[in-house]
Amino acid sequence: MKQRLRQLLFEIEQLKRSKVQEFLLGIGLTPGQGQARILMSLESSEHVTQRKLADECMLDVTTMSRTLDRLEKQGLIERRRDPGCRRAYLISLTAAGRVKAGEVKAGFRQLEEILFDGFGQEEMDSLAGKLERIKYNLEGKMYEKQ
C-alpha cells in the first residue's frame, strides 16, 4: 500500500509539472526558474527588494538575479534604486508584468479546478489534513537518526 501511495504521489506531481510547464511555455515564461512565483509575489507586494523577493519565492540570490534579468528583458519587471540603500534595488511589475501575472493566476486557478474536480468540501478538507500530516512528517523526521 505504501508503494502504491508513493507511486500515486509521484505520478500526480509529474502530471502537474507537465501541465504547468506546458502552460508556462504557452504564455512565454520559462518553467523551473521561479518566474511565475516572482510575478505572483510582486502582484501582491510592489517595490520589493531583490533579497526579500528571493526569500518570499524561496530562490537563492543568484537564481533570483538571473531570473529578474530575463523578466526585465521581457519588459515584465523594472528595477529602481532603493532610496534607503544605495546598493539595493526595488523590484516592481510593469503594466505588461501585471497582465502576465494575471495570466499566471488564471492558469493556476484553472489547474486547481482540474485537480479538485468532483471533490466535495469535506473530501478536500480530509485530503488537506492528510497531506499536511505527510508534510509535517517530512519536515520533522526526514534524515533524523533513529
N, C-alpha and C positions, 0 to 999 in steps of 0.2 A: 504493500500500500504506500509506503514512504517513497519508493522508487517511482510509482505512478504519479504521486503528487509532485515530486521533484521534476519529473518529465513534463507534467502539465504546466507548472510554473515556468519552466524553461521555454516551452513552446509558445505560451502566451506572451512572454517577454520578446521572443524572436518575432512573432507576428506583429506585435505592437511596434517594435523598432522598424520593421519593414514598412508598415503603413506610415509611420511618422517620417521616415526617410523619403518615401515616395512623395508625401505631401510637401515636405520642406523643399525638396528639389523642384517640385512643381511651382512653388512661389518664389524661386530664386534664392533660397538660403542653403547654406552648406550644413548638412547633418553632422552631428558629433562634435561641434565646436562651441556649442552654447549660444549660438546666435538667437535662437528662438527665446531662450531663457532671458538673455540680455534685453531683448526688445520688450518682453512682457514685464520685466522688472523695471525698466525705465518708464514704461507706461504708467506705472503706479507711483513712481518717485523720481521726479525730474531733478536735474542738476546734481548728480551723484558723483562722488569721487571714484576714480578707477579702482582704488583699493576696496572701498565699501561695496561697489558693484561686484567685484571679484568674490568677496565674502558672501554676498547675497546669492550669487549664482553658483557658488561652490566650485570656482575655477581658480587655478593658480594664476599669479600675476602675469607670467609670460604668455600663457594661452589667452588670457584676457586682452593683453596688449595687441597680439596678432589678430584676434577676432575683432577688436574695435577698429583696427586699421582697415580690415575688409569691409566692415559695416560703414565706415566713414567714406571709403572709396565708392560704395554703392549709394551714398547720399542719404543713409538712414539715420546716422547719428552725427552729432557735432561735439567737438571738444573746445572748451574755453578755459583759459587760465582761471584758477581759483583765486579770487582777490585776497582770501585769507591765508594763502600759502602759495608762494611763487613757484614751488616745484610741482604742485598738483594741478590736475585738470578736472573740470567738472564736465560730466558726460550728460547729454540730453538728446532726445529724439528730434529729428527734423519732421516737417509735415509728412514727407514720404515715409519716414520711420513710424509715425503714428498709424498711417494707413497699413503698413506692413505688420505692425503689432496687432492691429485689429484682425488682419487675415490669419495670423498665427492663433489668436484667441478663438476665432470662429472655427478653425480647423481642429483645435484641441477639444472644443465643445462637441463638435461632430464626432470625434473619436470617442469621447465619453459616452455619447448617446449610443454608439455602436457597441461599445464594451458592455454596457449595462442594459441593453435592450431586453425586455422581458423580465427584468428583475423588479420585484416589489420593494418598497421601502424597508420592510422587515428583513428581507433577504440581503439587501445591501448593508444594513446595519450589522447583521450577523457576519457577513463576509468581511466587513471592515474590522470588526473585533478580532476575527481570526488572523487577518493579515497584520494587524497591529501586534498581536502576540508573536507572530513569526519575526517581525521586525525587531521587537524587544529582545527576543531570544538571540537574534544575530548580533545586535548591538552589545548585549551584555555578556554573552557567553562565547562568542567566536574566539577561538585560539587561546582560551584560558587553559591553564594547566589543570588537569583533572586530579 
